[in-house]
Structure formats: C-alpha cells, structure tokens
Amino acid sequence: MLEVIHHFPEIDFDRPGKHHYQVAFHCDGTWGYSLVPLTVINGLRGPNPNGVLCFGGTHGNEYEGQVGVKRLCADLDPAVMTGRVILVPQLSASACIANSRISPLDGVNMNRAFPGNPRGTISYRIANFVKTALFPRARIVMDLHSGGMEGAFPHCTSFHPIPDRAQCAETAQLARLFDPPFSFIYSSAMASGLLTDEAELEGKITIGGELGAGASVDRMGVKFAYEGVLNALRHYGLLEGEVRKVRPESEGPTRLIEATRMEAYVPAPRDGVWEPVTAPGEAVRQGQLLGRLHDFSDHTSAPVEIVSPRDGWIAMMHLSARPAKGQTLFVVAEERDWSEVLG
C-alpha cells in the first residue's frame, strides 16, 4: 500500500516493518504535485547503529540505480533484518518521468541542488528534505548513477578525496563491496551541490556509482546496484550472511583509480564529430591516440587527433558524437594501491 505524504513529519521513520510512501512536493505555478517514492524498512530483529540510505534516479535518464533500488524496495524482508534502510528509487521523480538529466519543472539538476532550500523551487525543496529528514537517519549513503547521455564510464563505484583518514578508509571499503571492475576517486572541483558532497561533509560513509550509459538499462549495472547494496547490508549486519562476489570468480580484484587533478579532465578543443578509438576501462599510454574530432564543413580537412596526456585508465569517455567545445572528452585516471586509502 502506498501512502501519500503531504506533511513530512507524518512519516514514521521508526515504525517496524516495511512501509511505502509517495512524498508530495507541490509544483510551482500549479495545484499539482510531484510524488517522490520512498520506502522505509525497520528490521524486526532489533536495532543497528548503521542506518542505510540509498538513492536511484537523482538524474532521470540514468536507469540502473532506479531499477536496482526499486527491486530492493520489493525484495527486502524486515523479518530477517536489523536496523533501518531508507530507499528512494527516483529522487528527481519529474526528471525520471521526462527521461531527462534535469527536472522539467524547474530546469534544475538535482545533483547540483544540495544542500537545498525549503523556500526554493521544487528540486531545491526535495534536496532540503533529503538533508533535513533523511540524512539524520542514516550513517551510510549510496547514490547510484550512470553516464546517462553525458558520458560512458566503466562500471565503477566512486568517491571523493576525503581528508579524514578513518572516514576515507571506511568509504573505500564500502566502494569495494559492490565488486565492480573499478573504484574511481574523482575531483569534487568539477561540480558543486552534489548529494554525495553534502553527505561526506556531514561525516557519512558515502559512495556514488557509474553503472551504465546511453539512457539504457545495463544488465550488469543493475546487478552491481542490487547486489552491491545487499553486500553493504550484509557487511554492516543489517542482513545475515557473508559478502558475495558479484562478478565471475575468474575476474580480478577491483582496481582503484584516481583523477583528482583538473588536467585529467580533458575538454574538447573545438566543436566536431567525435570518433573515439579507445573505450572506457582501457589502459592507455601517454601520447596514445584516443580519438579524432572531425570537421565536416570541409570534408577534405584532416581531423584533430586527441592523444592521452599520461599513462592510466580511461575513466570516462564522451558518449555522444557531437561534443561542444569545452565539454569533457575523456578522463585518464591513474592507478593507486588500495593500501594507500584503506590504511
């Protein structure tokens, strides 16, 4: 049964069992609402200090997190659980309906709207609800993304450089529980107002994930989202059982890669048609050809050849054929040893 909630204090976050809500945020300029799905599960086997909060659909055209979190809403059984799990499969519900990175209701990217504003437009009000009503009830925060129509990533979990060594080590440990091919430490300087930034600043153990691309539903991306969250629940004792391998046993351990310097995010030097010759997740060498930018105003002109500025791994590659000047074409990340962050 779905309960529609108009007044946030009516959500009983402590009620035992599993309860599904649609949280109503009034639309600006109309008497309608955007209904944000919310599931709250309180395990019947007792308390647990590690409350877990998981989001999909922060961007509406990124589907692996939406599908994985929706399945968890149905499958998790409070009878065999301890502690609290809060699940939000479509945080920017209006963007999800529109298959868009931004909300059509206010033109705002939800993942640039934090910490939010209770008097702002709808995306800022939803962000404020997350910060004031959801963050205080969780210690572990997971925000599951994919590349949408912006870029292609290898399957990876992600987090920022974190100055606090204990918080950084536990975050890295959480990132490995999803068993992706890569975990990616990326620069927070590329954007502001991120959900994960806000959670990290509050001391939460926080990861993101890039689990597909192209506004499709990547099979392995959904598996990483679904099984990764289950592994997190097992690790923190909300579910019984051992952490399970997600990828085939024959595949190697998760690689830790890092791109925290801005020069790792290489912009397109001009408009053009982008022809990549490498793929996300590939190892590259300094000077290696990564792709070509073609100018069709003169079909006899030579393309601009784009080469790698360093040795490393392709952590992101521009997805569409038509990047605009200044858009990030690719990111080359350097490999790090897990011991450097796990301590």
Phi, psi and omega in degrees: 000135179260126174260129174272126184249118176262334182239115189305322180297348179284347177285120178267095183287351181255358183294128181298150177094198183245131184221134184251135182229159162239115184269121187270122174246120186293141179280146177283129175086007178207166179270013181269180182227153162258126186258111182266123181287141182213129174238130179242125181239123173246114183299145183270002181259013174119177182282166175207131184289348186260073175298142185241136180230128185224133183241142159237168173067026170297324167249133190288339181257027177238109199257340185298316177295319179301312183292315180299316182290322176302317178297322178295324177303322181278322194270331183292134185246112181298339182295337182247017186241157166246162172071190185243136172236130176244126185238131178231095185287336179221086184294311174265078188301322181293323176293322179296317179298323183274359184053051187225151174292330182243160178284130176287349182283330180218003178069023185251137172279115184304327181275019168231012190258358184274146013277004179088179182205119182295345179249009183272189175291175195301320180296321179291328177289323176294316178300320178296322176299317178299313184293319188267333183252329185260313181305318181297345185255013181218150172253333182248127182233131179229128182237107192261115184244177162216184184284350183054227177258008185272309185204165176248133179240154162293154176305125182204153160268164186212152173200166181266164167300133184237120184297323181287119188295321181292317178296319179297315182296317181290325177297316178298321178297317177298318181300324181287338183296338179281348178056043177279168174298327183224149160242134193241117172270117187236163186282130173282352180285348180286345183201164174228159179082019181284146174303314183292324175303313183295318179295318178299318180297332177276001179086009179289153170276110198229130172228156166250185177202147174239108197239016179168192180193166172082018181055036176248184175243099182284126185301312180290328177299317176296321179297317178298318180298310185290306183289328179296317177295319177300319177298321177297319179295322177293316183300319183269006173082010176282334173236147175284161174107167182272153172300136185249149174291135179263316177275167177302148180302332183288342181278148185286180181290163177298131175273140174262121178235156187218135172220087182255348177268139187297333181291350175286343183259095193270121182275156173294127181286349182196167169292157177167183175260122188268123177244093179287147175240004172233175184225155176306138180091355179275145172280138181226162179247154176303133181086354181289140177293126179254333180175177182229142173255122184256139175249115183265005172292335171225101187290353176267355184287149177285143177288159171277120181272130182253124183243162181286134179280351184199168169289150176159207183234141177286107182269340178200143176224134179304136189273313188282164179281349188235069175291144174271154177308129179098339176291147180292122178278320182196164174232127174254115182258148179263147181280142177234161177270135181302329182298337181289335180249334179280339178078000000 
